[in-house]
Amino acid sequence: MLTSTTEMVAELDREDFVRVDEAARYLKCSERWLRDGCNKRGFPHHRMGNRLVFSRQDLIEIAAIVHQPSRLRSRRHRAVQKRTA
């Protein structure tokens, strides 16, 4: 049984956020890719102490970011277009 307010808040925090390993399983990606995305690509995330954690909304936003079609064409596609023109 929880005895103090601090313990109750800590329990709520644990339930509302997931760790990197759980988030990676949900997104079907590697932990390294997810960490790099937070550090380099600006994926939404939170830090609790020195731990990287994600809310449900963070995971939804990351999935939306990743699944956006790229507006840039690949180099190969541009090269093929030049040869055929």
ZADO-471795 format. One record per atom (N, C-alpha, C): residue number from 1; residue in one letter; atom name; x, y, z. Coordinates in Angstrom, 2 decimals. Example, Ala and Ser with C-alpha at 12.3 -4.5 7.8 and 13.67 -1.06 7.14 Angstrom:
% ZADO-471795
PT    n  res  atom     east    north       up
PT    1    A     N    13.19    -5.69     7.80
PT    1    A    CA    12.30    -4.50     7.80
PT    1    A     C    13.20    -3.30     7.80
PT    2    S     N    12.85    -2.25     7.08
PT    2    S    CA    13.67    -1.06     7.14
PT    2    S     C    12.90     0.03     7.87
This chain:
% ZADO-471795
PT    n  res  atom     east    north       up
PT    1    M     N     0.84    -1.18     0.00
PT    1    M    CA     0.00     0.00     0.00
PT    1    M     C     0.88     1.24     0.00
PT    2    L     N     0.48     2.25    -0.79
PT    2    L    CA     1.24     3.49    -0.85
PT    2    L     C     0.98     4.30     0.40
PT    3    T     N     2.06     4.83     0.97
PT    3    T    CA     1.90     5.51     2.25
PT    3    T     C     2.05     7.01     2.17
PT    4    S     N     2.66     7.52     1.12
PT    4    S    CA     2.85     8.97     1.07
PT    4    S     C     2.46     9.52    -0.30
PT    5    T     N     2.27    10.81    -0.34
PT    5    T    CA     1.94    11.48    -1.60
PT    5    T     C     3.05    11.30    -2.61
PT    6    T     N     4.28    11.35    -2.16
PT    6    T    CA     5.42    11.18    -3.06
PT    6    T     C     5.38     9.82    -3.72
PT    7    E     N     5.06     8.78    -2.98
PT    7    E    CA     4.96     7.44    -3.54
PT    7    E     C     3.81     7.35    -4.54
PT    8    M     N     2.69     8.00    -4.27
PT    8    M    CA     1.55     7.98    -5.18
PT    8    M     C     1.90     8.69    -6.50
PT    9    V     N     2.58     9.82    -6.42
PT    9    V    CA     2.99    10.55    -7.61
PT    9    V     C     3.98     9.72    -8.41
PT   10    A     N     4.92     9.08    -7.74
PT   10    A    CA     5.90     8.24    -8.41
PT   10    A     C     5.21     7.09    -9.13
PT   11    E     N     4.20     6.50    -8.51
PT   11    E    CA     3.46     5.40    -9.13
PT   11    E     C     2.71     5.89   -10.37
PT   12    L     N     2.10     7.06   -10.30
PT   12    L    CA     1.41     7.62   -11.45
PT   12    L     C     2.38     7.89   -12.58
PT   13    D     N     3.54     8.45   -12.26
PT   13    D    CA     4.56     8.74   -13.27
PT   13    D     C     4.99     7.47   -13.99
PT   14    R     N     5.17     6.40   -13.27
PT   14    R    CA     5.59     5.13   -13.89
PT   14    R     C     4.53     4.59   -14.83
PT   15    E     N     3.27     4.80   -14.49
PT   15    E    CA     2.18     4.28   -15.33
PT   15    E     C     1.95     5.13   -16.56
PT   16    D     N     2.18     6.43   -16.49
PT   16    D    CA     1.87     7.33   -17.59
PT   16    D     C     2.97     7.40   -18.64
PT   17    F     N     4.15     6.93   -18.34
PT   17    F    CA     5.27     7.00   -19.26
PT   17    F     C     5.86     5.62   -19.49
PT   18    V     N     6.47     5.44   -20.68
PT   18    V    CA     7.15     4.18   -20.97
PT   18    V     C     8.62     4.46   -21.22
PT   19    R     N     9.44     3.47   -20.91
PT   19    R    CA    10.89     3.58   -21.12
PT   19    R     C    11.22     3.37   -22.58
PT   20    V     N    12.47     3.59   -22.90
PT   20    V    CA    12.94     3.48   -24.29
PT   20    V     C    12.71     2.08   -24.84
PT   21    D     N    13.00     1.04   -24.06
PT   21    D    CA    12.84    -0.32   -24.57
PT   21    D     C    11.39    -0.63   -24.92
PT   22    E     N    10.45    -0.18   -24.07
PT   22    E    CA     9.03    -0.41   -24.34
PT   22    E     C     8.57     0.41   -25.54
PT   23    A     N     9.02     1.64   -25.64
PT   23    A    CA     8.65     2.51   -26.76
PT   23    A     C     9.18     1.94   -28.08
PT   24    A     N    10.40     1.42   -28.06
PT   24    A    CA    10.99     0.84   -29.27
PT   24    A     C    10.20    -0.39   -29.73
PT   25    R     N     9.75    -1.20   -28.79
PT   25    R    CA     8.93    -2.36   -29.15
PT   25    R     C     7.62    -1.91   -29.77
PT   26    Y     N     7.01    -0.88   -29.20
PT   26    Y    CA     5.74    -0.38   -29.70
PT   26    Y     C     5.90     0.19   -31.12
PT   27    L     N     6.99     0.93   -31.35
PT   27    L    CA     7.22     1.56   -32.65
PT   27    L     C     7.91     0.62   -33.65
PT   28    K     N     8.30    -0.57   -33.17
PT   28    K    CA     9.00    -1.56   -34.00
PT   28    K     C    10.28    -0.97   -34.60
PT   29    C     N    11.11    -0.45   -33.71
PT   29    C    CA    12.39     0.13   -34.12
PT   29    C     C    13.42    -0.22   -33.05
PT   30    S     N    14.66     0.15   -33.30
PT   30    S    CA    15.70    -0.13   -32.31
PT   30    S     C    15.74     0.99   -31.26
PT   31    E     N    16.24     0.66   -30.10
PT   31    E    CA    16.39     1.65   -29.05
PT   31    E     C    17.35     2.75   -29.50
PT   32    R     N    18.43     2.36   -30.18
PT   32    R    CA    19.43     3.33   -30.66
PT   32    R     C    18.80     4.33   -31.62
PT   33    W     N    17.96     3.86   -32.56
PT   33    W    CA    17.30     4.74   -33.53
PT   33    W     C    16.39     5.73   -32.81
PT   34    L     N    15.69     5.25   -31.80
PT   34    L    CA    14.78     6.10   -31.04
PT   34    L     C    15.55     7.15   -30.25
PT   35    R     N    16.62     6.74   -29.61
PT   35    R    CA    17.46     7.71   -28.86
PT   35    R     C    18.05     8.75   -29.80
PT   36    D     N    18.56     8.31   -30.95
PT   36    D    CA    19.12     9.24   -31.93
PT   36    D     C    18.05    10.21   -32.42
PT   37    G     N    16.84     9.71   -32.61
PT   37    G    CA    15.75    10.58   -33.03
PT   37    G     C    15.44    11.66   -32.01
PT   38    C     N    15.53    11.32   -30.75
PT   38    C    CA    15.30    12.32   -29.70
PT   38    C     C    16.43    13.35   -29.67
PT   39    N     N    17.65    12.88   -29.83
PT   39    N    CA    18.80    13.77   -29.74
PT   39    N     C    19.06    14.57   -31.00
PT   40    K     N    18.76    14.02   -32.17
PT   40    K    CA    19.13    14.67   -33.43
PT   40    K     C    17.95    15.15   -34.27
PT   41    R     N    16.83    14.46   -34.20
PT   41    R    CA    15.70    14.79   -35.07
PT   41    R     C    14.57    15.50   -34.33
PT   42    G     N    14.71    15.64   -33.04
PT   42    G    CA    13.70    16.37   -32.28
PT   42    G     C    12.44    15.60   -31.96
PT   43    F     N    12.53    14.27   -31.85
PT   43    F    CA    11.36    13.48   -31.46
PT   43    F     C    10.88    13.96   -30.09
PT   44    P     N     9.58    14.02   -29.87
PT   44    P    CA     9.07    14.42   -28.56
PT   44    P     C     9.41    13.36   -27.50
PT   45    H     N     9.83    13.82   -26.34
PT   45    H    CA    10.19    12.92   -25.26
PT   45    H     C    10.26    13.70   -23.95
PT   46    H     N    10.50    13.00   -22.87
PT   46    H    CA    10.64    13.61   -21.54
PT   46    H     C    11.84    12.96   -20.87
PT   47    R     N    12.36    13.63   -19.88
PT   47    R    CA    13.44    13.07   -19.07
PT   47    R     C    12.99    13.08   -17.62
PT   48    M     N    13.17    11.94   -16.99
PT   48    M    CA    12.92    11.82   -15.55
PT   48    M     C    14.25    11.44   -14.93
PT   49    G     N    14.87    12.44   -14.34
PT   49    G    CA    16.24    12.22   -13.88
PT   49    G     C    17.12    12.06   -15.10
PT   50    N     N    17.84    10.96   -15.18
PT   50    N    CA    18.68    10.71   -16.35
PT   50    N     C    18.03     9.71   -17.32
PT   51    R     N    16.76     9.40   -17.10
PT   51    R    CA    16.07     8.42   -17.95
PT   51    R     C    15.25     9.13   -19.03
PT   52    L     N    15.29     8.55   -20.21
PT   52    L    CA    14.50     9.02   -21.33
PT   52    L     C    13.19     8.26   -21.31
PT   53    V     N    12.06     8.97   -21.28
PT   53    V    CA    10.75     8.32   -21.23
PT   53    V     C     9.80     8.99   -22.23
PT   54    F     N     8.73     8.28   -22.57
PT   54    F    CA     7.78     8.75   -23.56
PT   54    F     C     6.37     8.61   -23.04
PT   55    S     N     5.55     9.61   -23.31
PT   55    S    CA     4.12     9.51   -23.01
PT   55    S     C     3.44     8.85   -24.21
PT   56    R     N     2.19     8.48   -24.03
PT   56    R    CA     1.44     7.90   -25.15
PT   56    R     C     1.37     8.90   -26.31
PT   57    Q     N     1.16    10.17   -25.99
PT   57    Q    CA     1.08    11.19   -27.02
PT   57    Q     C     2.41    11.33   -27.76
PT   58    D     N     3.52    11.23   -27.05
PT   58    D    CA     4.84    11.27   -27.69
PT   58    D     C     4.96    10.17   -28.73
PT   59    L     N     4.53     8.96   -28.39
PT   59    L    CA     4.64     7.83   -29.32
PT   59    L     C     3.76     8.03   -30.55
PT   60    I     N     2.59     8.59   -30.36
PT   60    I    CA     1.70     8.87   -31.49
PT   60    I     C     2.34     9.90   -32.42
PT   61    E     N     2.94    10.94   -31.84
PT   61    E    CA     3.58    11.98   -32.64
PT   61    E     C     4.81    11.45   -33.38
PT   62    I     N     5.60    10.60   -32.73
PT   62    I    CA     6.77    10.02   -33.40
PT   62    I     C     6.32     9.16   -34.57
PT   63    A     N     5.29     8.36   -34.37
PT   63    A    CA     4.79     7.52   -35.46
PT   63    A     C     4.32     8.38   -36.63
PT   64    A     N     3.69     9.50   -36.35
PT   64    A    CA     3.23    10.39   -37.41
PT   64    A     C     4.41    11.04   -38.14
PT   65    I     N     5.44    11.42   -37.41
PT   65    I    CA     6.62    12.03   -38.01
PT   65    I     C     7.30    11.04   -38.95
PT   66    V     N     7.47     9.83   -38.48
PT   66    V    CA     8.21     8.81   -39.24
PT   66    V     C     7.44     8.39   -40.48
PT   67    H     N     6.13     8.36   -40.43
PT   67    H    CA     5.35     7.85   -41.55
PT   67    H     C     4.95     8.92   -42.56
PT   68    Q     N     5.48    10.15   -42.41
PT   68    Q    CA     5.22    11.18   -43.42
PT   68    Q     C     6.04    10.87   -44.65
PT   69    P     N     5.45    10.96   -45.85
PT   69    P    CA     6.23    10.71   -47.05
PT   69    P     C     7.28    11.79   -47.25
PT   70    S     N     8.42    11.40   -47.71
PT   70    S    CA     9.51    12.33   -47.94
PT   70    S     C     9.18    13.21   -49.14
PT   71    R     N     9.49    14.51   -49.03
PT   71    R    CA     9.26    15.41   -50.14
PT   71    R     C    10.46    15.47   -51.07
PT   72    L     N    11.57    14.93   -50.63
PT   72    L    CA    12.77    14.93   -51.44
PT   72    L     C    12.86    13.66   -52.24
PT   73    R     N    13.25    13.76   -53.48
PT   73    R    CA    13.43    12.56   -54.29
PT   73    R     C    14.84    12.05   -54.07
PT   74    S     N    14.98    10.77   -54.21
PT   74    S    CA    16.30    10.18   -54.02
PT   74    S     C    17.22    10.59   -55.16
PT   75    R     N    18.53    10.52   -54.95
PT   75    R    CA    19.50    10.83   -55.99
PT   75    R     C    19.35     9.90   -57.18
PT   76    R     N    19.09     8.65   -56.89
PT   76    R    CA    18.93     7.67   -57.97
PT   76    R     C    17.75     8.05   -58.86
PT   77    H     N    16.65     8.45   -58.26
PT   77    H    CA    15.47     8.81   -59.03
PT   77    H     C    15.77    10.02   -59.91
PT   78    R     N    16.49    11.02   -59.40
PT   78    R    CA    16.84    12.20   -60.19
PT   78    R     C    17.77    11.84   -61.33
PT   79    A     N    18.73    10.93   -61.08
PT   79    A    CA    19.69    10.52   -62.11
PT   79    A     C    18.98     9.80   -63.25
PT   80    V     N    18.02     8.96   -62.93
PT   80    V    CA    17.27     8.23   -63.95
PT   80    V     C    16.46     9.21   -64.77
PT   81    Q     N    15.87    10.23   -64.15
PT   81    Q    CA    15.09    11.23   -64.86
PT   81    Q     C    15.98    12.00   -65.86
PT   82    K     N    17.20    12.36   -65.45
PT   82    K    CA    18.12    13.11   -66.32
PT   82    K     C    18.49    12.29   -67.54
PT   83    R     N    18.74    11.00   -67.37
PT   83    R    CA    19.14    10.14   -68.48
PT   83    R     C    18.02     9.94   -69.49
PT   84    T     N    16.79     9.89   -69.00
PT   84    T    CA    15.68     9.64   -69.91
PT   84    T     C    15.18    10.92   -70.58
PT   85    A     N    15.54    12.06   -70.06
PT   85    A    CA    15.07    13.34   -70.63
PT   85    A     C    15.86    13.77   -71.84
